[in-house]
Amino acid sequence: MLPRFQAGQFITFVYNPPAKPPPKQPARPQQVPDLDPTGKPRLGPDGKPRMVTQAVRPQAPPPPPSDPNKEVMVIHPNWQGKVHAIDLKRLTPAEVQTLRAVMDPKVKAAVDAGQWPVEGAPPYPLVKDILMRMDPVELIKNPLAFYTRLVKPFIRNKDVYRQYFPTFVSNVKVVEESKVQGNLTNPAPLFKKI
């Protein structure tokens, strides 16, 4: 059974997609020492090790290191068979705190009532500024608007947007439940990486 995700949810999980096959590289002729069965080089008439030409296939480079343990905020739970999310491990701790604070309706209600700083929320002026301009909990119902109006201006110079196939997700733990009420819209092209 596939895990059930919700927009605005903060979750951790293990992501194990199948490994990509290494690219095939053609064999190249290369001069190597001629070895006897014991592994010692055979000597030629001049006393130097004999060299022979062999077809050597270069080894494929190892796959890049990737941490299968993911920590994300879900933007869209199922668009074209993928979970669209913000990778929290690519953010600074202050950016994660800000994102969690702006996604809390209690903080939004306190800011709307004129209370600042709000107890339990980081005292960053950016939190107040975002919440006075928009309601991210309502905005995430339209994932494209959420990404272009909040994520892109707020998190600059970082590529934090990720897509995950739910079939390769396991050990899902909900860190913080979603506070989004209502249905999500499904814009025609959800996101395009630029």
Phi and psi in degrees as a GROMACS rama.xvg file:
@    title "Ramachandran Plot"
@    xaxis  label "Phi"
@    yaxis  label "Psi"
@TYPE xy
-77.6443  143.912  LEU-2
-66.6833  151.471  PRO-3
-97.9837  119.949  ARG-4
-106.846  156.994  PHE-5
-134.179  147.127  GLN-6
-64.339  136.506  ALA-7
88.9409  -0.47623  GLY-8
-82.2067  138.945  GLN-9
-101.506  119.702  PHE-10
-135.999  160.388  ILE-11
-122.577  148.858  THR-12
-161.794  171.011  PHE-13
-105.838  128.579  VAL-14
-116.035  116.104  TYR-15
-127.718  79.7443  ASN-16
-73.5774  160.493  PRO-17
-65.1575  147.412  PRO-18
-69.7415  142.734  ALA-19
-77.497  139.827  LYS-20
-67.4031  142.195  PRO-21
-66.5555  146.597  PRO-22
-67.0094  140.367  PRO-23
-77.653  131.172  LYS-24
-116.061  139.396  GLN-25
-69.7986  149.409  PRO-26
-72.5121  141.18  ALA-27
-115.599  143.574  ARG-28
-71.2131  137.524  PRO-29
-146.094  143.816  GLN-30
-81.0273  122.745  GLN-31
-131.085  154.848  VAL-32
-67.4317  143.02  PRO-33
-80.8248  118.211  ASP-34
-106.624  144.799  LEU-35
-83.833  174.577  ASP-36
-59.2167  -22.6351  PRO-37
-84.952  -7.56646  THR-38
96.8909  3.31594  GLY-39
-89.5261  144.521  LYS-40
-69.6045  140.06  PRO-41
-82.1126  141.205  ARG-42
-97.8653  144.454  LEU-43
-87.1782  -177.224  GLY-44
-64.0588  -23.7655  PRO-45
-87.623  0.00184485  ASP-46
88.7167  -2.00578  GLY-47
-94.3001  155.656  LYS-48
-61.2309  136.965  PRO-49
-74.8621  140.853  ARG-50
-111.896  140.711  MET-51
-125.82  155.398  VAL-52
-95.698  126.116  THR-53
-129.067  152.073  GLN-54
-83.494  116.295  ALA-55
-113.209  126.793  VAL-56
-92.9358  119.052  ARG-57
-63.7069  146.313  PRO-58
-74.2076  141.526  GLN-59
-70.2577  144.367  ALA-60
-65.6589  148.906  PRO-61
-65.8957  154.149  PRO-62
-64.9343  149.365  PRO-63
-64.4698  146  PRO-64
-67.6931  134.639  PRO-65
-141.949  135.353  SER-66
-84.5224  118.479  ASP-67
-72.6816  -14.9777  PRO-68
-83.9666  114.717  ASN-69
-110.299  148.43  LYS-70
-133.135  115.677  GLU-71
-136.938  164.21  VAL-72
-113.473  122.705  MET-73
-74.0564  128.415  VAL-74
-94.8285  -45.5423  ILE-75
-139.922  127.748  HIS-76
-74.2772  -26.0087  PRO-77
-160.655  89.5183  ASN-78
-118.087  116.44  TRP-79
54.7106  39.3712  GLN-80
79.9887  9.58604  GLY-81
-126.599  152.088  LYS-82
-91.7757  125.016  VAL-83
-100.947  130.375  HIS-84
-151.683  168.405  ALA-85
-104.515  124.444  ILE-86
-78.5121  109.517  ASP-87
-73.09  -20.2107  LEU-88
-72.853  -13.3548  LYS-89
-93.2388  1.67116  ARG-90
-106.056  159.188  LEU-91
-76.4606  159.628  THR-92
-57.9619  -35.3102  PRO-93
-66.1804  -37.9996  ALA-94
-67.7396  -37.648  GLU-95
-66.0857  -43.7635  VAL-96
-60.1065  -43.2524  GLN-97
-63.896  -44.0501  THR-98
-61.8289  -43.1043  LEU-99
-65.6801  -38.2997  ARG-100
-67.4932  -42.3846  ALA-101
-72.9163  -19.1263  VAL-102
-88.9632  4.50358  MET-103
-98.4279  116.882  ASP-104
-64.0108  -25.7225  PRO-105
-66.9624  -39.4004  LYS-106
-67.0135  -41.4979  VAL-107
-61.1352  -44.0175  LYS-108
-63.9132  -39.5212  ALA-109
-66.9027  -40.6655  ALA-110
-66.6704  -40.6454  VAL-111
-63.7389  -30.6123  ASP-112
-81.196  -3.36144  ALA-113
91.4845  8.18248  GLY-114
-86.9285  126.136  GLN-115
-156.928  135.707  TRP-116
-73.2091  157.319  PRO-117
-94.6186  134.677  VAL-118
-65.7408  132.399  GLU-119
91.4422  -10.3009  GLY-120
-108.658  148.528  ALA-121
-63.9964  142.384  PRO-122
-82.0764  35.0641  PRO-123
-78.5007  133.464  TYR-124
-59.2079  -26.9888  PRO-125
-61.6623  -36.8384  LEU-126
-60.8892  -48.5513  VAL-127
-63.396  -42.5468  LYS-128
-60.8942  -46.6029  ASP-129
-62.5936  -45.8475  ILE-130
-71.2039  -25.1011  LEU-131
-77.2787  -26.3829  MET-132
-86.6075  -34.2471  ARG-133
-153.305  169.748  MET-134
-113.99  97.0733  ASP-135
-59.7825  -30.009  PRO-136
-66.0743  -36.8697  VAL-137
-78.5348  -36.2269  GLU-138
-66.0688  -30.9208  LEU-139
-69.677  -13.1125  ILE-140
-64.2167  -23.7076  LYS-141
-112.778  93.316  ASN-142
-56.8769  -35.2525  PRO-143
-66.9103  -43.7059  LEU-144
-65.1141  -39.4942  ALA-145
-60.6788  -45.5566  PHE-146
-67.4819  -44.9754  TYR-147
-76.8942  -32.3856  THR-148
-92.0842  -24.5065  ARG-149
-115.479  -55.2652  LEU-150
-67.9241  -50.6759  VAL-151
-60.1826  -48.2166  LYS-152
-70.1577  -32.5322  PRO-153
-77.8959  -41.9082  PHE-154
-111.77  90.6769  ILE-155
-93.9213  155.43  ARG-156
60.8764  22.2025  ASN-157
-136.479  141.093  LYS-158
-99.8743  93.0417  ASP-159
-106.449  -9.12171  VAL-160
-76.9527  130.126  TYR-161
-137.537  155.104  ARG-162
-122.377  139.008  GLN-163
-131.442  138.505  TYR-164
-80.6455  124.764  PHE-165
-62.5478  -24.1329  PRO-166
-68.3873  -21.5732  THR-167
-100.284  8.43117  PHE-168
-95.7632  133.583  VAL-169
-142.231  168.802  SER-170
52.3996  49.6317  ASN-171
-74.5838  129.211  VAL-172
-126.673  126.581  LYS-173
-84.2933  116.293  VAL-174
-81.673  -41.8272  VAL-175
-146.096  125.857  GLU-176
-66.4349  155.882  GLU-177
-74.3346  142.897  SER-178
-110.854  15.398  LYS-179
-84.0917  129.174  VAL-180
-111.48  136.87  GLN-181
103.102  -177.806  GLY-182
-90.904  154.712  ASN-183
-93.1393  150.303  LEU-184
-89.9894  152.915  THR-185
-117.07  89.8092  ASN-186
-62.9907  152.025  PRO-187
-54.2066  -70.6371  ALA-188
-93.5139  120.323  PRO-189
-68.8668  -64.8374  LEU-190
-139.304  148.909  PHE-191
-126.598  125.29  LYS-192
-74.5684  133.295  LYS-193
